[in-house]
Amino acid sequence: MPIYEYISEHPEDAGRSCPVCRKGFELRRPADRAPLERCLLCKNPVRKRISRINIPEITRPLSVSDAKKAGFTLLEKRDDGVYEKL
């Protein structure tokens, strides 16, 4: 089940939203359900926030030995349609 992030449509207006939706919250919901439209606590409008995705940062290209340690099989092209295992 995916996790969605929601935030108040009026985060700068403290009178219109509760502390939970003003700061933003996460909610696990089935993918086939419609997005949440109102805060579960204060019933004020909320919108779905685009989440940051966690992508590992590769600082250098992988070497042949790194790829082999990770379990990859490395092939090098020798002729047309012929590959040799490294």
N, CA, C and O atoms as a CHARMM CRD file, in Angstrom:
* protein
*
  344
    1    1 MET  N      0.84900  -1.17000   0.00000 PROA 1      0.00000
    2    1 MET  CA     0.00000   0.00000   0.00000 PROA 1      0.00000
    3    1 MET  C      0.89900   1.24000   0.00000 PROA 1      0.00000
    4    1 MET  O      1.77000   1.36200   0.86100 PROA 1      0.00000
    5    2 PRO  N      0.70400   2.15800  -0.94800 PROA 2      0.00000
    6    2 PRO  CA     1.56400   3.34200  -1.03700 PROA 2      0.00000
    7    2 PRO  C      1.32300   4.32900   0.10200 PROA 2      0.00000
    8    2 PRO  O      0.26700   4.34600   0.73300 PROA 2      0.00000
    9    3 ILE  N      2.33000   5.13600   0.33400 PROA 3      0.00000
   10    3 ILE  CA     2.23900   6.19900   1.33500 PROA 3      0.00000
   11    3 ILE  C      2.13600   7.51900   0.58500 PROA 3      0.00000
   12    3 ILE  O      2.96800   7.83000  -0.26700 PROA 3      0.00000
   13    4 TYR  N      1.10400   8.29200   0.91300 PROA 4      0.00000
   14    4 TYR  CA     0.89500   9.59200   0.29200 PROA 4      0.00000
   15    4 TYR  C      1.12900  10.69000   1.32500 PROA 4      0.00000
   16    4 TYR  O      0.87400  10.50000   2.51400 PROA 4      0.00000
   17    5 GLU  N      1.61500  11.83400   0.86200 PROA 5      0.00000
   18    5 GLU  CA     1.82600  12.98500   1.73200 PROA 5      0.00000
   19    5 GLU  C      0.79200  14.04900   1.40700 PROA 5      0.00000
   20    5 GLU  O      0.51000  14.33100   0.24300 PROA 5      0.00000
   21    6 TYR  N      0.23400  14.63200   2.45400 PROA 6      0.00000
   22    6 TYR  CA    -0.76600  15.68100   2.30400 PROA 6      0.00000
   23    6 TYR  C     -0.35200  16.89000   3.13000 PROA 6      0.00000
   24    6 TYR  O      0.32800  16.75200   4.14700 PROA 6      0.00000
   25    7 ILE  N     -0.76700  18.08500   2.68600 PROA 7      0.00000
   26    7 ILE  CA    -0.50900  19.32400   3.41400 PROA 7      0.00000
   27    7 ILE  C     -1.71900  20.23400   3.23000 PROA 7      0.00000
   28    7 ILE  O     -2.43800  20.12900   2.23600 PROA 7      0.00000
   29    8 SER  N     -1.93400  21.11100   4.17400 PROA 8      0.00000
   30    8 SER  CA    -3.06100  22.03500   4.12400 PROA 8      0.00000
   31    8 SER  C     -2.94800  22.93100   2.89300 PROA 8      0.00000
   32    8 SER  O     -1.85000  23.28600   2.46500 PROA 8      0.00000
   33    9 GLU  N     -4.09400  23.28500   2.33700 PROA 9      0.00000
   34    9 GLU  CA    -4.08500  24.22700   1.21800 PROA 9      0.00000
   35    9 GLU  C     -3.76800  25.63500   1.68500 PROA 9      0.00000
   36    9 GLU  O     -3.44700  26.50100   0.87100 PROA 9      0.00000
   37   10 HSD  N     -3.85500  25.87600   3.00100 PROA 10     0.00000
   38   10 HSD  CA    -3.57300  27.18800   3.57700 PROA 10     0.00000
   39   10 HSD  C     -2.58800  27.03800   4.73800 PROA 10     0.00000
   40   10 HSD  O     -2.94900  27.33800   5.87600 PROA 10     0.00000
   41   11 PRO  N     -1.34500  26.57900   4.48700 PROA 11     0.00000
   42   11 PRO  CA    -0.41300  26.34800   5.59700 PROA 11     0.00000
   43   11 PRO  C      0.02300  27.62000   6.30900 PROA 11     0.00000
   44   11 PRO  O      0.42500  27.56700   7.47100 PROA 11     0.00000
   45   12 GLU  N     -0.05000  28.76400   5.63200 PROA 12     0.00000
   46   12 GLU  CA     0.38400  30.01500   6.25200 PROA 12     0.00000
   47   12 GLU  C     -0.68700  30.60300   7.17200 PROA 12     0.00000
   48   12 GLU  O     -0.38100  31.44300   8.01800 PROA 12     0.00000
   49   13 ASP  N     -1.93400  30.16900   7.01500 PROA 13     0.00000
   50   13 ASP  CA    -3.04000  30.69200   7.81700 PROA 13     0.00000
   51   13 ASP  C     -3.31800  29.73500   8.97700 PROA 13     0.00000
   52   13 ASP  O     -3.99400  28.72100   8.80200 PROA 13     0.00000
   53   14 ALA  N     -2.79400  30.06100  10.16300 PROA 14     0.00000
   54   14 ALA  CA    -2.90500  29.17400  11.32200 PROA 14     0.00000
   55   14 ALA  C     -4.34800  29.00200  11.78200 PROA 14     0.00000
   56   14 ALA  O     -4.66800  27.99100  12.40700 PROA 14     0.00000
   57   15 GLY  N     -5.21600  29.94300  11.49700 PROA 15     0.00000
   58   15 GLY  CA    -6.59900  29.84700  11.92500 PROA 15     0.00000
   59   15 GLY  C     -7.43100  28.87900  11.10000 PROA 15     0.00000
   60   15 GLY  O     -8.48000  28.42100  11.55200 PROA 15     0.00000
   61   16 ARG  N     -6.97500  28.56700   9.90100 PROA 16     0.00000
   62   16 ARG  CA    -7.76600  27.72600   9.00400 PROA 16     0.00000
   63   16 ARG  C     -7.34100  26.26800   9.01900 PROA 16     0.00000
   64   16 ARG  O     -8.03700  25.42500   8.45300 PROA 16     0.00000
   65   17 SER  N     -6.21800  25.94700   9.65100 PROA 17     0.00000
   66   17 SER  CA    -5.75000  24.56500   9.62500 PROA 17     0.00000
   67   17 SER  C     -5.20400  24.16900  10.99300 PROA 17     0.00000
   68   17 SER  O     -4.76500  25.01100  11.77600 PROA 17     0.00000
   69   18 CYS  N     -5.24400  22.86800  11.25500 PROA 18     0.00000
   70   18 CYS  CA    -4.72100  22.36100  12.53200 PROA 18     0.00000
   71   18 CYS  C     -3.20900  22.15900  12.41000 PROA 18     0.00000
   72   18 CYS  O     -2.68200  22.18700  11.29700 PROA 18     0.00000
   73   19 PRO  N     -2.50300  21.95800  13.51600 PROA 19     0.00000
   74   19 PRO  CA    -1.04500  21.76200  13.45500 PROA 19     0.00000
   75   19 PRO  C     -0.62800  20.56100  12.61700 PROA 19     0.00000
   76   19 PRO  O      0.46000  20.55600  12.04100 PROA 19     0.00000
   77   20 VAL  N     -1.47700  19.54800  12.54300 PROA 20     0.00000
   78   20 VAL  CA    -1.13300  18.34200  11.78600 PROA 20     0.00000
   79   20 VAL  C     -1.09600  18.62700  10.28700 PROA 20     0.00000
   80   20 VAL  O     -0.10000  18.33200   9.62600 PROA 20     0.00000
   81   21 CYS  N     -2.16300  19.19300   9.75200 PROA 21     0.00000
   82   21 CYS  CA    -2.18300  19.41900   8.30000 PROA 21     0.00000
   83   21 CYS  C     -1.37200  20.65200   7.90000 PROA 21     0.00000
   84   21 CYS  O     -0.94700  20.76000   6.75000 PROA 21     0.00000
   85   22 ARG  N     -1.15300  21.57200   8.82200 PROA 22     0.00000
   86   22 ARG  CA    -0.31500  22.73700   8.52200 PROA 22     0.00000
   87   22 ARG  C      1.11800  22.29800   8.26100 PROA 22     0.00000
   88   22 ARG  O      1.77800  22.79800   7.35100 PROA 22     0.00000
   89   23 LYS  N      1.59300  21.34700   9.07800 PROA 23     0.00000
   90   23 LYS  CA     2.96000  20.84000   8.92400 PROA 23     0.00000
   91   23 LYS  C      3.04700  19.78800   7.82400 PROA 23     0.00000
   92   23 LYS  O      4.10000  19.61600   7.20900 PROA 23     0.00000
   93   24 GLY  N      1.95600  19.09300   7.57800 PROA 24     0.00000
   94   24 GLY  CA     1.92000  18.01600   6.58800 PROA 24     0.00000
   95   24 GLY  C      1.93000  16.67200   7.28300 PROA 24     0.00000
   96   24 GLY  O      2.48100  16.53000   8.37400 PROA 24     0.00000
   97   25 PHE  N      1.31600  15.68300   6.64700 PROA 25     0.00000
   98   25 PHE  CA     1.25600  14.34900   7.22700 PROA 25     0.00000
   99   25 PHE  C      1.28500  13.29700   6.13400 PROA 25     0.00000
  100   25 PHE  O      0.99200  13.57900   4.97200 PROA 25     0.00000
  101   26 GLU  N      1.64600  12.06800   6.52600 PROA 26     0.00000
  102   26 GLU  CA     1.68500  10.93700   5.61400 PROA 26     0.00000
  103   26 GLU  C      0.51500  10.02200   5.92900 PROA 26     0.00000
  104   26 GLU  O      0.08500   9.91700   7.07800 PROA 26     0.00000
  105   27 LEU  N      0.00300   9.36100   4.89700 PROA 27     0.00000
  106   27 LEU  CA    -1.13400   8.48100   5.07500 PROA 27     0.00000
  107   27 LEU  C     -1.00600   7.31000   4.11300 PROA 27     0.00000
  108   27 LEU  O     -0.77700   7.49000   2.91800 PROA 27     0.00000
  109   28 ARG  N     -1.15900   6.10800   4.65500 PROA 28     0.00000
  110   28 ARG  CA    -1.16500   4.90900   3.80300 PROA 28     0.00000
  111   28 ARG  C     -2.58300   4.69800   3.28800 PROA 28     0.00000
  112   28 ARG  O     -3.53100   4.57000   4.06300 PROA 28     0.00000
  113   29 ARG  N     -2.70800   4.66300   1.96000 PROA 29     0.00000
  114   29 ARG  CA    -4.01300   4.46100   1.33600 PROA 29     0.00000
  115   29 ARG  C     -3.86200   3.53200   0.15100 PROA 29     0.00000
  116   29 ARG  O     -2.82400   3.54300  -0.51100 PROA 29     0.00000
  117   30 PRO  N     -4.88200   2.72100  -0.13500 PROA 30     0.00000
  118   30 PRO  CA    -4.83000   1.89900  -1.34200 PROA 30     0.00000
  119   30 PRO  C     -4.71500   2.77800  -2.58300 PROA 30     0.00000
  120   30 PRO  O     -5.25100   3.88600  -2.61800 PROA 30     0.00000
  121   31 ALA  N     -4.02700   2.28900  -3.58200 PROA 31     0.00000
  122   31 ALA  CA    -3.79400   3.06600  -4.80100 PROA 31     0.00000
  123   31 ALA  C     -5.08000   3.32600  -5.57300 PROA 31     0.00000
  124   31 ALA  O     -5.15700   4.30000  -6.32200 PROA 31     0.00000
  125   32 ASP  N     -6.09100   2.47600  -5.40800 PROA 32     0.00000
  126   32 ASP  CA    -7.32100   2.65700  -6.17400 PROA 32     0.00000
  127   32 ASP  C     -8.29900   3.64800  -5.52900 PROA 32     0.00000
  128   32 ASP  O     -9.34400   3.93600  -6.11200 PROA 32     0.00000
  129   33 ARG  N     -7.98600   4.16700  -4.35800 PROA 33     0.00000
  130   33 ARG  CA    -8.85000   5.15800  -3.70600 PROA 33     0.00000
  131   33 ARG  C     -8.55200   6.56000  -4.22000 PROA 33     0.00000
  132   33 ARG  O     -7.43200   6.85900  -4.63600 PROA 33     0.00000
  133   34 ALA  N     -9.55600   7.40000  -4.18700 PROA 34     0.00000
  134   34 ALA  CA    -9.38100   8.79500  -4.60600 PROA 34     0.00000
  135   34 ALA  C     -8.51400   9.52500  -3.58400 PROA 34     0.00000
  136   34 ALA  O     -8.50300   9.14400  -2.41400 PROA 34     0.00000
  137   35 PRO  N     -7.78600  10.56600  -3.99600 PROA 35     0.00000
  138   35 PRO  CA    -6.96400  11.31600  -3.04700 PROA 35     0.00000
  139   35 PRO  C     -7.81500  11.94800  -1.94500 PROA 35     0.00000
  140   35 PRO  O     -8.97500  12.30300  -2.15500 PROA 35     0.00000
  141   36 LEU  N     -7.21600  12.07300  -0.78500 PROA 36     0.00000
  142   36 LEU  CA    -7.88200  12.69800   0.35300 PROA 36     0.00000
  143   36 LEU  C     -8.12800  14.17100   0.02900 PROA 36     0.00000
  144   36 LEU  O     -7.25100  14.83200  -0.52700 PROA 36     0.00000
  145   37 GLU  N     -9.29800  14.69100   0.36700 PROA 37     0.00000
  146   37 GLU  CA    -9.62100  16.08300   0.06900 PROA 37     0.00000
  147   37 GLU  C     -9.67400  16.95200   1.31800 PROA 37     0.00000
  148   37 GLU  O     -9.49700  18.16700   1.23100 PROA 37     0.00000
  149   38 ARG  N     -9.91300  16.34800   2.47500 PROA 38     0.00000
  150   38 ARG  CA   -10.03700  17.10300   3.72300 PROA 38     0.00000
  151   38 ARG  C     -9.19200  16.45600   4.80500 PROA 38     0.00000
  152   38 ARG  O     -9.00600  15.23900   4.81900 PROA 38     0.00000
  153   39 CYS  N     -8.68000  17.28100   5.71500 PROA 39     0.00000
  154   39 CYS  CA    -7.90000  16.80400   6.85500 PROA 39     0.00000
  155   39 CYS  C     -8.78500  15.91200   7.71800 PROA 39     0.00000
  156   39 CYS  O     -9.96800  16.19500   7.90600 PROA 39     0.00000
  157   40 LEU  N     -8.20900  14.84200   8.23500 PROA 40     0.00000
  158   40 LEU  CA    -8.97100  13.91700   9.05700 PROA 40     0.00000
  159   40 LEU  C     -9.35800  14.51300  10.40300 PROA 40     0.00000
  160   40 LEU  O    -10.34000  14.08000  11.00600 PROA 40     0.00000
  161   41 LEU  N     -8.59900  15.50500  10.89000 PROA 41     0.00000
  162   41 LEU  CA    -8.88000  16.09600  12.19800 PROA 41     0.00000
  163   41 LEU  C     -9.74000  17.35400  12.11300 PROA 41     0.00000
  164   41 LEU  O    -10.78600  17.43600  12.75600 PROA 41     0.00000
  165   42 CYS  N     -9.30200  18.33800  11.31900 PROA 42     0.00000
  166   42 CYS  CA    -9.99200  19.63300  11.30700 PROA 42     0.00000
  167   42 CYS  C    -10.94400  19.80500  10.12600 PROA 42     0.00000
  168   42 CYS  O    -11.68000  20.79100  10.07800 PROA 42     0.00000
  169   43 LYS  N    -10.94700  18.88100   9.18100 PROA 43     0.00000
  170   43 LYS  CA   -11.86000  18.88800   8.01500 PROA 43     0.00000
  171   43 LYS  C    -11.61900  20.04500   7.05400 PROA 43     0.00000
  172   43 LYS  O    -12.48200  20.34800   6.23000 PROA 43     0.00000
  173   44 ASN  N    -10.46100  20.69500   7.14600 PROA 44     0.00000
  174   44 ASN  CA   -10.11900  21.74100   6.18400 PROA 44     0.00000
  175   44 ASN  C     -9.49200  21.11900   4.94300 PROA 44     0.00000
  176   44 ASN  O     -8.96300  20.01000   5.01900 PROA 44     0.00000
  177   45 PRO  N     -9.53700  21.80800   3.79800 PROA 45     0.00000
  178   45 PRO  CA    -9.02000  21.23500   2.55300 PROA 45     0.00000
  179   45 PRO  C     -7.51300  20.95800   2.62400 PROA 45     0.00000
  180   45 PRO  O     -6.74300  21.75500   3.16000 PROA 45     0.00000
  181   46 VAL  N     -7.11900  19.81800   2.07500 PROA 46     0.00000
  182   46 VAL  CA    -5.70500  19.45200   1.95700 PROA 46     0.00000
  183   46 VAL  C     -5.43300  19.07600   0.50700 PROA 46     0.00000
  184   46 VAL  O     -6.34900  18.75900  -0.25300 PROA 46     0.00000
  185   47 ARG  N     -4.16400  19.11800   0.14200 PROA 47     0.00000
  186   47 ARG  CA    -3.76900  18.69700  -1.20300 PROA 47     0.00000
  187   47 ARG  C     -2.64600  17.69600  -1.08900 PROA 47     0.00000
  188   47 ARG  O     -1.89100  17.69300  -0.11600 PROA 47     0.00000
  189   48 LYS  N     -2.54300  16.84400  -2.09700 PROA 48     0.00000
  190   48 LYS  CA    -1.49800  15.84200  -2.10600 PROA 48     0.00000
  191   48 LYS  C     -0.18200  16.51600  -2.46900 PROA 48     0.00000
  192   48 LYS  O     -0.11200  17.29000  -3.42300 PROA 48     0.00000
  193   49 ARG  N      0.85700  16.21500  -1.70100 PROA 49     0.00000
  194   49 ARG  CA     2.16800  16.80700  -1.92600 PROA 49     0.00000
  195   49 ARG  C      3.02700  15.79800  -2.67800 PROA 49     0.00000
  196   49 ARG  O      2.96300  14.59900  -2.40700 PROA 49     0.00000
  197   50 ILE  N      3.81800  16.27500  -3.60700 PROA 50     0.00000
  198   50 ILE  CA     4.72700  15.40600  -4.33800 PROA 50     0.00000
  199   50 ILE  C      5.88800  15.07300  -3.42400 PROA 50     0.00000
  200   50 ILE  O      6.57100  15.96400  -2.91800 PROA 50     0.00000
  201   51 SER  N      6.10600  13.78400  -3.21600 PROA 51     0.00000
  202   51 SER  CA     7.14100  13.32400  -2.29700 PROA 51     0.00000
  203   51 SER  C      8.49900  13.30300  -2.97300 PROA 51     0.00000
  204   51 SER  O      8.61200  13.14100  -4.18800 PROA 51     0.00000
  205   52 ARG  N      9.51700  13.47000  -2.16100 PROA 52     0.00000
  206   52 ARG  CA    10.87400  13.28700  -2.66200 PROA 52     0.00000
  207   52 ARG  C     11.12900  11.79600  -2.73700 PROA 52     0.00000
  208   52 ARG  O     10.67100  11.04100  -1.87800 PROA 52     0.00000
  209   53 ILE  N     11.84200  11.37300  -3.73600 PROA 53     0.00000
  210   53 ILE  CA    12.17400   9.96200  -3.84000 PROA 53     0.00000
  211   53 ILE  C     13.61200   9.76000  -3.41300 PROA 53     0.00000
  212   53 ILE  O     14.46400  10.62800  -3.60400 PROA 53     0.00000
  213   54 ASN  N     13.86200   8.62400  -2.84400 PROA 54     0.00000
  214   54 ASN  CA    15.18800   8.30900  -2.34800 PROA 54     0.00000
  215   54 ASN  C     15.96900   7.58700  -3.43400 PROA 54     0.00000
  216   54 ASN  O     15.73500   6.40900  -3.70500 PROA 54     0.00000
  217   55 ILE  N     16.89900   8.30300  -4.05300 PROA 55     0.00000
  218   55 ILE  CA    17.73900   7.73700  -5.09900 PROA 55     0.00000
  219   55 ILE  C     19.16900   7.72900  -4.57800 PROA 55     0.00000
  220   55 ILE  O     19.70000   8.77400  -4.20200 PROA 55     0.00000
  221   56 PRO  N     19.79400   6.55900  -4.55300 PROA 56     0.00000
  222   56 PRO  CA    21.17300   6.54800  -4.06800 PROA 56     0.00000
  223   56 PRO  C     22.07500   7.37200  -4.97400 PROA 56     0.00000
  224   56 PRO  O     21.94400   7.34900  -6.19800 PROA 56     0.00000
  225   57 GLU  N     22.97500   8.08700  -4.36100 PROA 57     0.00000
  226   57 GLU  CA    23.87000   8.95500  -5.11400 PROA 57     0.00000
  227   57 GLU  C     25.15300   8.18400  -5.42600 PROA 57     0.00000
  228   57 GLU  O     25.84800   7.72300  -4.52100 PROA 57     0.00000
  229   58 ILE  N     25.45300   8.05300  -6.69700 PROA 58     0.00000
  230   58 ILE  CA    26.67400   7.36500  -7.11500 PROA 58     0.00000
  231   58 ILE  C     27.70500   8.44300  -7.40400 PROA 58     0.00000
  232   58 ILE  O     27.51400   9.27600  -8.29000 PROA 58     0.00000
  233   59 THR  N     28.78900   8.42200  -6.65800 PROA 59     0.00000
  234   59 THR  CA    29.78400   9.48100  -6.79500 PROA 59     0.00000
  235   59 THR  C     30.84700   9.15600  -7.83900 PROA 59     0.00000
  236   59 THR  O     31.53600  10.05000  -8.33100 PROA 59     0.00000
  237   60 ARG  N     30.97500   7.88700  -8.17200 PROA 60     0.00000
  238   60 ARG  CA    31.95800   7.50400  -9.18600 PROA 60     0.00000
  239   60 ARG  C     31.39600   6.35000 -10.01800 PROA 60     0.00000
  240   60 ARG  O     30.52700   5.62100  -9.54100 PROA 60     0.00000
  241   61 PRO  N     31.86900   6.17200 -11.23600 PROA 61     0.00000
  242   61 PRO  CA    31.37700   5.05900 -12.04300 PROA 61     0.00000
  243   61 PRO  C     31.76700   3.72000 -11.41700 PROA 61     0.00000
  244   61 PRO  O     32.81500   3.60200 -10.78100 PROA 61     0.00000
  245   62 LEU  N     30.91800   2.72300 -11.60300 PROA 62     0.00000
  246   62 LEU  CA    31.22000   1.40100 -11.07300 PROA 62     0.00000
  247   62 LEU  C     32.35400   0.75800 -11.86800 PROA 62     0.00000
  248   62 LEU  O     32.38400   0.82600 -13.09700 PROA 62     0.00000
  249   63 SER  N     33.27300   0.14400 -11.15700 PROA 63     0.00000
  250   63 SER  CA    34.36300  -0.56800 -11.82700 PROA 63     0.00000
  251   63 SER  C     33.92400  -2.00700 -12.08500 PROA 63     0.00000
  252   63 SER  O     32.87500  -2.44600 -11.61500 PROA 63     0.00000
  253   64 VAL  N     34.74300  -2.72900 -12.83800 PROA 64     0.00000
  254   64 VAL  CA    34.45400  -4.12900 -13.13800 PROA 64     0.00000
  255   64 VAL  C     34.40100  -4.94200 -11.85000 PROA 64     0.00000
  256   64 VAL  O     33.51700  -5.78300 -11.69100 PROA 64     0.00000
  257   65 SER  N     35.33100  -4.70700 -10.93300 PROA 65     0.00000
  258   65 SER  CA    35.34800  -5.46700  -9.68800 PROA 65     0.00000
  259   65 SER  C     34.13000  -5.13400  -8.81800 PROA 65     0.00000
  260   65 SER  O     33.58400  -6.02200  -8.16300 PROA 65     0.00000
  261   66 ASP  N     33.69200  -3.85000  -8.80400 PROA 66     0.00000
  262   66 ASP  CA    32.49800  -3.47900  -8.05200 PROA 66     0.00000
  263   66 ASP  C     31.26100  -4.18400  -8.61100 PROA 66     0.00000
  264   66 ASP  O     30.42500  -4.67100  -7.85000 PROA 66     0.00000
  265   67 ALA  N     31.14700  -4.23600  -9.93100 PROA 67     0.00000
  266   67 ALA  CA    30.00000  -4.88300 -10.56000 PROA 67     0.00000
  267   67 ALA  C     29.99400  -6.38100 -10.26100 PROA 67     0.00000
  268   67 ALA  O     28.93500  -6.95400 -10.00600 PROA 67     0.00000
  269   68 LYS  N     31.16100  -7.01900 -10.28900 PROA 68     0.00000
  270   68 LYS  CA    31.23500  -8.45200  -9.98100 PROA 68     0.00000
  271   68 LYS  C     30.88000  -8.71800  -8.52900 PROA 68     0.00000
  272   68 LYS  O     30.20400  -9.70100  -8.22600 PROA 68     0.00000
  273   69 LYS  N     31.33500  -7.84000  -7.61400 PROA 69     0.00000
  274   69 LYS  CA    30.99200  -7.99600  -6.19600 PROA 69     0.00000
  275   69 LYS  C     29.48800  -7.86500  -5.97200 PROA 69     0.00000
  276   69 LYS  O     28.93200  -8.49900  -5.07500 PROA 69     0.00000
  277   70 ALA  N     28.82800  -7.03500  -6.79400 PROA 70     0.00000
  278   70 ALA  CA    27.39300  -6.84200  -6.67500 PROA 70     0.00000
  279   70 ALA  C     26.59900  -7.97700  -7.30700 PROA 70     0.00000
  280   70 ALA  O     25.37300  -8.00500  -7.19700 PROA 70     0.00000
  281   71 GLY  N     27.27600  -8.91500  -7.96600 PROA 71     0.00000
  282   71 GLY  CA    26.61400 -10.08800  -8.52700 PROA 71     0.00000
  283   71 GLY  C     26.27400  -9.99300 -10.00000 PROA 71     0.00000
  284   71 GLY  O     25.54800 -10.84500 -10.51200 PROA 71     0.00000
  285   72 PHE  N     26.77500  -8.98100 -10.70000 PROA 72     0.00000
  286   72 PHE  CA    26.49100  -8.84300 -12.12000 PROA 72     0.00000
  287   72 PHE  C     27.46900  -9.68100 -12.93200 PROA 72     0.00000
  288   72 PHE  O     28.62500  -9.85600 -12.54600 PROA 72     0.00000
  289   73 THR  N     26.99300 -10.19500 -14.06300 PROA 73     0.00000
  290   73 THR  CA    27.85500 -10.87300 -15.02000 PROA 73     0.00000
  291   73 THR  C     28.23000  -9.85600 -16.08100 PROA 73     0.00000
  292   73 THR  O     27.35600  -9.24200 -16.69200 PROA 73     0.00000
  293   74 LEU  N     29.51600  -9.67400 -16.30400 PROA 74     0.00000
  294   74 LEU  CA    29.98800  -8.68500 -17.26300 PROA 74     0.00000
  295   74 LEU  C     30.39100  -9.36200 -18.55800 PROA 74     0.00000
  296   74 LEU  O     31.10400 -10.36600 -18.56300 PROA 74     0.00000
  297   75 LEU  N     29.92000  -8.79100 -19.65200 PROA 75     0.00000
  298   75 LEU  CA    30.23100  -9.31500 -20.97200 PROA 75     0.00000
  299   75 LEU  C     30.88500  -8.20800 -21.78100 PROA 75     0.00000
  300   75 LEU  O     30.54000  -7.03400 -21.65500 PROA 75     0.00000
  301   76 GLU  N     31.84700  -8.61100 -22.62300 PROA 76     0.00000
  302   76 GLU  CA    32.50500  -7.64900 -23.50400 PROA 76     0.00000
  303   76 GLU  C     32.33100  -8.11700 -24.93400 PROA 76     0.00000
  304   76 GLU  O     32.54600  -9.29000 -25.23600 PROA 76     0.00000
  305   77 LYS  N     31.94200  -7.21000 -25.81700 PROA 77     0.00000
  306   77 LYS  CA    31.69200  -7.56300 -27.21000 PROA 77     0.00000
  307   77 LYS  C     33.01200  -7.79900 -27.92700 PROA 77     0.00000
  308   77 LYS  O     33.89200  -6.93700 -27.91600 PROA 77     0.00000
  309   78 ARG  N     33.15200  -8.96600 -28.55000 PROA 78     0.00000
  310   78 ARG  CA    34.37300  -9.30100 -29.29700 PROA 78     0.00000
  311   78 ARG  C     34.15200  -9.16600 -30.80100 PROA 78     0.00000
  312   78 ARG  O     34.91700  -8.47500 -31.47400 PROA 78     0.00000
  313   79 ASP  N     33.13800  -9.80000 -31.32800 PROA 79     0.00000
  314   79 ASP  CA    32.80800  -9.73900 -32.75700 PROA 79     0.00000
  315   79 ASP  C     31.31500  -9.44500 -32.87700 PROA 79     0.00000
  316   79 ASP  O     30.62200  -9.21600 -31.88600 PROA 79     0.00000
  317   80 ASP  N     30.85200  -9.45800 -34.10600 PROA 80     0.00000
  318   80 ASP  CA    29.44400  -9.20800 -34.34600 PROA 80     0.00000
  319   80 ASP  C     28.60800 -10.34500 -33.75100 PROA 80     0.00000
  320   80 ASP  O     28.59600 -11.45600 -34.28000 PROA 80     0.00000
  321   81 GLY  N     27.90700 -10.05700 -32.64100 PROA 81     0.00000
  322   81 GLY  CA    27.07100 -11.06400 -31.99200 PROA 81     0.00000
  323   81 GLY  C     27.81400 -12.00700 -31.06300 PROA 81     0.00000
  324   81 GLY  O     27.21700 -12.94800 -30.54000 PROA 81     0.00000
  325   82 VAL  N     29.13100 -11.77300 -30.84200 PROA 82     0.00000
  326   82 VAL  CA    29.91400 -12.64000 -29.97500 PROA 82     0.00000
  327   82 VAL  C     30.35600 -11.83400 -28.76500 PROA 82     0.00000
  328   82 VAL  O     30.96700 -10.77500 -28.90100 PROA 82     0.00000
  329   83 TYR  N     30.04000 -12.34700 -27.57300 PROA 83     0.00000
  330   83 TYR  CA    30.41800 -11.69700 -26.33100 PROA 83     0.00000
  331   83 TYR  C     31.25000 -12.64100 -25.50000 PROA 83     0.00000
  332   83 TYR  O     31.03500 -13.85300 -25.50500 PROA 83     0.00000
  333   84 GLU  N     32.20600 -12.07300 -24.78300 PROA 84     0.00000
  334   84 GLU  CA    33.08100 -12.86300 -23.90900 PROA 84     0.00000
  335   84 GLU  C     32.84500 -12.43700 -22.47200 PROA 84     0.00000
  336   84 GLU  O     32.75700 -11.25000 -22.16000 PROA 84     0.00000
  337   85 LYS  N     32.74400 -13.44700 -21.59800 PROA 85     0.00000
  338   85 LYS  CA    32.52500 -13.17500 -20.17800 PROA 85     0.00000
  339   85 LYS  C     33.81100 -12.67200 -19.55100 PROA 85     0.00000
  340   85 LYS  O     34.87100 -13.26000 -19.76600 PROA 85     0.00000
  341   86 LEU  N     33.73900 -11.59900 -18.78200 PROA 86     0.00000
  342   86 LEU  CA    34.93500 -11.05800 -18.11700 PROA 86     0.00000
  343   86 LEU  C     35.15200 -11.73000 -16.78400 PROA 86     0.00000
  344   86 LEU  O     36.10800 -11.40800 -16.07800 PROA 86     0.00000
